[in-house]
Amino acid sequence: MGRQVYELRVRGPVPADLLEEIGAEDLGEEPALTVLRTAATDQSGLHGVLQRLRSLGLDLLEVRVAGPDPLDPGAP
């Protein structure tokens, strides 16, 4: 599997300085949720982001594959 873009849903708001620190490219807010969208990454990069969320005490609710890296030549 190549590089993917992931959406991570965490409970509650995430301070702006933490968004930058974990490398969130984009975010959206839904009631009682923050939706983080990562830059295209591989599995090891995703695991790094997940570990960082846990170390920050953020409550991860869901991880979704948002799509392949649009710059990946092997992407459909």
N, C-alpha and C positions, 0 to 999 in steps of 0.2 A: 504494500500500500504506500502511495506517495504522500506528499504533503497535503494536509487537509486544513480547512478552516472549521473551527469548533465554536459552538455557542455553549456557554456555561451559565447555568442559572443558580444564583445564590440567594439565600434568604436575606432580606433587608437591604438597605443602602450600603454602598461601598464608597469610602472616601476617595476623592479624586487623586490624592497622592499615591494611594495603594493601587489604583487602576493603572497608573503609569508604571509603578514598580513591577507589577505582574505581567505587563506587556499587553494589556487589553487594547485592541485596535478600535473598538467601537463598543458602545453600550446602549441599552435601552432600559427604561424602568417600567415595570408593571407593578400593580399594587403588591406591596410586601416582597418584591423580587428585584434583583438587578440581573440583567442579561448581559454577559460579557461576550464579545466576539474576538477570537484570537486572530493573530496573523497566521498565515499558512505555516504549519509545523508538522513534524513527524510524531510518531508515537512517543519517543523519548522526550520531546519537547512538551507534549501534552502532559506527560507524567510529572514533569518539572513544575508546570503551572498548577496541577492538582496538589502537589506537595506544598507549594507556596500558599495556596488558598487555605490548606489545613493548618499550616504553621501560623497563619494570620487569624485563625479562629473563625473563618467564614464557613457557614453551613451550606455545603454544596447540595443542591436538590436534583440537578439534571445536567447531563452532557449530551449534546446533539452534534452530529456531523452536519455542518452547514453547506459543505460542498468542497470540491477539490480546489487546489490552488489554481486560479485562472492563468497564472504564468507558467504552469507546469506543462511542458510540451506533450507529456503522455496523458494529460487530462482529457476526458471526453468532451 
